[in-house]
């Protein structure tokens, strides 16, 4: 048995088969690069990635040597000043861009605001932004923030992703979509939608937060204009790690972003009263680089950069495919409903189900050291980070879930009590 995604759906699988899949997995050795307890099944890398072992060593070095001993000298002696560009160049190879088009900066939300505002400025006679309802909340909040900041002439149009192309017209300044949906795991056709936006003269921006490090990306090939992405999910950069942004080379000269901070200045240490934007991607920077967070992120990016994207995608599809098959009897017996596409070409690296008691069920699963997560109102999410999730994890997760449902052990007050973070 091989980790093929084309195996027959009727194929019988057992526990031994999943052990065999792990033995044949070309990415199996990468699990050793992460600090994972042996008794933990972690299916939440689509929300927060796992700690790379090398990050502990790197953080100690940055704290004790670079900060502790080098102090402010380390901006020069340890090249803190070029961290955004250096990590951005490494990320460029992962997302299919040129080195000079990608930089690490701020958070996804801040980057989204900067680029959305800049996009509207690049299309001054247009007053419409097209996105989708149910997009990740910060995307919708930020776009409305841009609208309110610029003025009431900007209109936000929210339409289902499969109808987006029908609503792009000559008045559209920007189309802003998430490449892989955070709830359903549905993956959009980047090339097709970008082409539709360009056909009407609109700019296209992609949120890659649930894509980067999980599915192959080719921003230049798709002719994308702008993109933002998260550093702490599949890239394993650590909680709250810096995000990244992409601006296609053709837009760099004209692009003006609203947060004209000193790191985006052409000569920051001239200490001039007047702002002069840097000529390249550096113009999208704002404040001082969070050196500790960026240094941790670089470790995760370095791990991802050495992975064959096709092997990553093959394993992702195999993991999600087998998980859905194992879940089919539970769907029939216990009322789970699959919301993730079965079609591989439009599926990211997660599988989601709805259930009326989804929150309590997930808490019961977490209590058994199997960590997925819940998204309101009723979605259980299972994320499959190919670098460290094992095939046997699928078998053990579904077996544990089957027991929880059969015994109704989820139906306890401790599992119904809502935490602040779900």
C-alpha positions in Angstrom: 0.0 0.0 0.0 1.4 3.4 -1.0 0.3 6.9 0.1 -1.6 7.4 -3.2 -4.5 9.8 -3.5 -6.0 7.8 -6.4 -6.8 4.6 -4.4 -10.3 3.3 -4.7 -12.8 4.9 -2.2 -14.1 1.4 -1.4 -10.7 0.1 -0.4 -10.6 -1.4 3.1 -8.0 0.1 5.4 -6.9 -1.0 8.8 -4.4 0.1 11.5 -1.5 -1.8 9.9 -2.1 0.0 6.6 -1.6 3.4 8.2 1.6 2.2 9.9 2.8 1.1 6.4 1.9 4.5 5.0 4.1 6.2 7.6 7.0 3.8 6.7 6.7 4.8 3.0 6.2 8.5 3.6 9.1 10.5 2.0 8.4 13.4 4.5 8.3 11.3 7.6 11.8 12.3 8.7 10.7 15.9 9.0 8.6 15.1 12.1 11.8 14.8 14.0 12.5 18.5 13.4 9.5 19.4 15.6 9.0 19.4 19.4 6.0 17.0 19.5 5.2 14.8 22.5 4.8 11.1 21.5 1.3 10.8 22.9 0.0 14.0 21.2 -1.9 14.1 18.0 -1.8 17.6 16.7 -4.4 18.5 14.0 -4.4 22.2 14.5 -1.4 23.4 12.5 -3.8 25.3 10.3 -4.3 27.6 13.3 -0.9 27.5 15.2 2.0 25.5 14.0 4.3 23.3 16.1 7.6 24.5 17.6 10.6 23.5 15.5 13.4 22.2 17.7 15.9 24.4 16.0 13.8 27.5 17.0 14.7 26.9 20.7 18.4 27.0 19.9 18.0 29.9 17.6 15.9 31.9 20.1 18.5 31.3 22.8 21.2 32.5 20.5 19.3 35.7 19.6 18.4 36.4 23.2 21.7 35.6 24.9 24.2 36.5 22.3 22.7 38.9 19.8 20.5 40.9 22.2 22.2 40.1 25.5 25.8 40.7 24.4 25.6 42.5 21.1 22.8 44.8 22.2 22.1 47.6 19.7 25.2 46.7 17.7 23.4 43.6 16.5 21.4 45.6 14.0 24.6 45.7 12.1 26.8 42.9 13.3 24.0 40.3 13.1 22.1 41.9 10.3 18.8 42.5 12.2 18.2 45.4 9.8 17.8 43.0 6.8 15.6 40.3 8.5 12.5 41.4 6.6 14.1 41.2 3.2 16.1 38.0 4.0 13.1 36.0 5.2 10.9 37.5 2.4 13.4 36.2 -0.2 13.1 32.7 1.3 9.4 32.9 1.3 9.4 34.0 -2.3 10.5 30.6 -3.4 7.7 29.0 -1.4 4.9 31.2 -2.8 6.1 31.4 -6.4 7.4 35.0 -6.4 10.6 37.0 -7.0 12.8 37.7 -4.0 12.3 41.5 -4.5 8.5 41.1 -4.3 8.1 39.6 -0.8 8.9 41.0 2.6 8.1 40.1 6.2 6.3 42.8 8.1 3.7 43.5 10.8 0.6 41.2 11.1 -1.7 39.9 8.4 -4.3 42.4 9.4 -2.0 45.4 9.1 -0.6 44.2 5.8 -4.1 43.7 4.5 -5.0 47.3 5.4 -1.8 48.6 3.8 -2.3 46.8 0.5 -6.0 47.2 0.2 -5.7 51.0 0.7 -2.8 51.1 -1.7 -4.9 49.1 -4.3 -7.8 51.6 -4.1 -5.3 54.4 -4.6 -3.9 52.6 -7.7 -7.5 52.6 -9.1 -8.7 56.1 -8.2 -11.7 56.3 -10.4 -13.2 53.0 -9.1 -15.2 52.6 -5.9 -15.9 48.9 -5.5 -14.2 46.2 -3.5 -15.4 42.6 -4.1 -15.0 39.9 -1.5 -17.0 37.0 0.0 -19.3 36.7 3.0 -17.9 34.3 5.6 -14.3 35.3 4.7 -11.9 35.3 7.6 -13.3 38.0 9.9 -10.2 40.2 10.0 -10.3 40.4 6.2 -13.9 41.7 6.3 -13.2 44.0 9.2 -10.1 45.5 7.6 -11.7 46.0 4.2 -14.6 47.9 6.0 -11.9 49.8 7.9 -10.4 50.8 4.6 -13.8 51.9 3.3 -14.5 54.0 6.4 -11.1 55.5 6.4 -11.1 56.5 2.7 -14.8 57.6 2.7 -18.3 56.5 1.8 -17.6 56.4 -1.9 -16.1 52.9 -1.4 -18.6 50.1 -1.6 -17.9 46.6 -0.3 -19.6 43.8 -2.3 -19.8 40.4 -0.7 -20.8 37.5 -2.9 -20.2 33.7 -2.7 -16.8 32.8 -4.1 -18.3 30.8 -7.0 -20.2 34.0 -8.1 -17.3 36.5 -7.6 -16.4 36.6 -11.3 -19.9 37.6 -12.2 -19.7 40.7 -10.0 -16.4 42.1 -11.1 -17.0 45.1 -13.4 -15.4 48.3 -14.6 -16.1 50.0 -11.3 -14.2 47.3 -9.3 -10.9 48.5 -7.8 -10.0 45.4 -5.9 -11.0 41.8 -5.5 -9.9 40.4 -2.2 -10.3 36.7 -1.5 -8.8 34.0 0.8 -7.2 31.3 -1.3 -8.1 28.4 1.1 -11.2 29.1 3.2 -10.5 29.0 6.9 -13.8 27.1 7.7 -14.5 24.8 4.8 -11.0 24.3 3.5 -12.2 25.1 -0.1 -9.4 26.2 -2.3 -10.1 28.7 -5.1 -8.7 28.8 -8.6 -6.2 31.6 -8.2 -5.2 31.9 -11.9 -8.8 31.9 -13.2 -10.2 34.5 -10.7 -7.1 36.7 -11.1 -7.6 36.7 -14.9 -11.3 37.6 -14.4 -10.3 40.6 -12.2 -7.7 41.7 -14.8 -10.2 41.4 -17.6 -12.2 44.2 -16.0 -9.1 46.2 -15.0 -9.4 45.4 -11.3 -6.5 44.4 -9.0 -6.4 41.0 -7.3 -5.3 40.4 -3.7 -5.0 37.0 -2.1 -4.9 36.1 1.5 -2.6 33.1 1.7 -2.8 32.4 5.4 -4.3 29.0 5.1 -2.3 28.1 2.0 1.4 28.9 2.5 3.2 25.8 3.5 0.3 23.5 2.8 -0.5 23.8 -0.9 1.7 24.8 -3.9 1.5 28.5 -4.7 2.6 30.3 -7.9 1.8 34.0 -7.5 3.8 35.1 -10.6 2.4 32.4 -12.8 -1.1 33.4 -11.7 -0.2 37.1 -12.4 -1.4 38.1 -8.9 -1.1 41.7 -8.0 -1.0 41.6 -4.2 -1.0 39.0 -1.4 -0.7 38.7 2.4 0.0 35.7 4.5 0.5 34.4 8.0 3.7 33.2 9.6 2.4 31.1 12.5 0.3 28.5 10.8 1.9 26.0 8.4 5.1 27.9 8.5 5.5 27.2 12.2 6.8 30.7 13.1 5.4 30.8 16.6 2.3 32.5 18.1 1.9 36.0 16.8 4.9 35.7 14.5 5.3 38.4 11.8 3.3 38.1 8.6 4.4 38.7 5.1 3.2 40.5 2.0 3.7 40.4 -1.7 3.6 43.1 -4.3 4.0 42.3 -8.0 7.1 44.0 -9.4 5.0 45.9 -11.9 3.2 47.8 -9.1 6.2 48.6 -6.8 7.0 51.9 -8.3 3.5 53.4 -8.2 2.3 51.7 -5.0 1.7 54.1 -2.0 0.8 52.5 1.3 -0.8 54.6 4.1 1.4 53.6 7.0 4.5 55.5 6.1 6.6 54.5 9.0 10.4 55.0 9.3 11.4 51.5 8.2 9.7 52.2 4.9 11.8 55.3 4.3 14.3 55.4 1.6 17.0 56.3 4.1 15.6 55.7 7.6 18.7 56.8 9.4 18.9 60.1 7.7 16.3 61.1 10.3 14.6 63.5 7.9 11.3 65.2 8.8 10.0 64.4 5.3 9.0 61.0 4.2 10.5 59.6 1.1 9.3 56.0 0.3 11.9 53.3 -0.3 12.0 52.4 -4.0 11.2 48.7 -3.7 9.3 46.3 -1.6 10.8 48.0 1.5 8.3 50.8 1.1 5.7 48.5 2.6 7.5 48.3 5.9 6.3 50.5 8.8 7.7 50.1 12.3 10.7 48.3 13.8 11.1 44.6 12.9 10.1 42.3 15.8 13.5 40.6 15.9 12.7 37.8 18.2 9.5 36.8 16.3 11.2 37.2 12.9 14.1 35.1 14.0 11.8 32.3 15.1 9.8 32.5 11.9 13.0 32.2 9.8 13.6 28.8 11.3 10.2 27.6 10.2 10.6 29.1 6.8 14.0 27.4 6.4 12.4 24.0 7.1 9.6 24.6 4.6 12.0 25.9 1.9 13.8 22.5 1.7 10.6 20.6 1.1 9.5 19.4 -2.4 6.1 21.2 -3.0 4.7 18.3 -4.9 5.5 15.8 -2.1 3.9 18.2 0.3 0.8 18.4 -1.7 0.7 14.7 -2.3 0.8 14.0 1.4 -1.7 16.7 2.2 -4.2 15.2 -0.3 -3.6 11.6 1.0 -4.0 12.7 4.6 -7.3 14.5 3.9 -8.5 11.7 1.6 -8.0 8.9 4.1 -9.4 10.9 7.0 -12.6 11.6 5.1 -13.0 7.9 4.3 -12.5 6.9 7.9 -15.1 9.4 9.0 -17.8 8.2 6.6 -19.3 5.7 9.1 -19.4 8.3 11.8 -21.2 10.7 9.5 -23.8 8.1 8.8 -24.2 7.1 12.5 -23.6 10.2 14.5 -24.7 13.1 12.2 -21.4 14.7 11.2 -21.7 16.5 7.9 -18.7 17.1 5.7 -18.3 20.7 4.5 -14.8 20.3 2.9 -14.8 19.5 -0.9 -14.2 15.9 -1.8 -12.8 17.1 -5.1 -9.0 17.2 -4.6 -8.3 20.2 -7.0 -10.4 22.5 -4.7 -9.3 21.2 -1.3 -6.7 22.7 1.0 -5.0 20.8 3.8 -7.9 20.6 6.3 -11.1 18.7 6.7 -14.1 20.3 8.5 -17.4 18.8 9.7 -20.5 20.4 11.1 -22.3 18.9 14.1 -24.9 20.5 16.5 -22.7 19.6 19.5 -19.4 20.4 17.7 -17.9 22.4 20.5 -18.3 19.8 23.2 -17.2 17.0 21.0 -14.0 18.8 20.1 -13.3 19.5 23.8 -13.8 15.9 24.6 -11.3 15.0 21.9 -8.8 17.5 23.1 -9.1 16.0 26.6 -7.7 12.8 25.0 -4.7 14.8 23.7 -6.0 14.9 20.2 -6.1 18.6 19.3 -8.2 20.0 16.5 -10.3 23.1 16.9 -13.9 24.6 16.6 -15.2 27.5 14.6 -18.6 28.9 15.4 -21.4 28.1 15.0 -20.9 24.4 14.6 -17.7 23.5 12.7 -15.0 21.0 13.9 -11.8 21.6 12.0 -9.0 19.1 11.5 -5.8 20.5 10.0 -3.2 18.3 8.4 0.3 19.8 8.4 2.2 17.4 6.1 5.5 18.1 7.8 4.6 16.4 11.0 1.2 14.7 10.9 1.4 11.0 10.6 -1.0 8.6 8.8 -1.5 6.6 12.0 -2.8 9.9 13.6 -5.8 9.6 11.3 -6.7 6.1 12.5 -6.3 7.0 16.1 -8.2 10.2 15.9 -11.3 8.6 14.3 -11.2 5.7 16.7 -11.1 8.1 19.6 -13.9 10.1 18.1 -16.0 7.0 17.5 -15.7 6.1 21.2 -16.6 9.6 22.3 -19.7 9.5 20.2 -20.7 5.9 21.1 -20.4 6.5 24.8 -21.7 10.1 24.6 -18.8 11.1 26.8 -18.8 14.6 25.2 -22.1 15.3 27.0 -20.5 16.7 30.1 -20.6 20.2 31.6 -16.8 20.5 31.5 -16.9 20.1 27.7 -19.8 22.5 27.2 -18.1 25.3 29.1 -16.9 27.8 26.4 -13.3 29.0 26.6 -12.4 32.4 25.3 -10.3 30.8 22.5 -12.0 28.1 20.6 
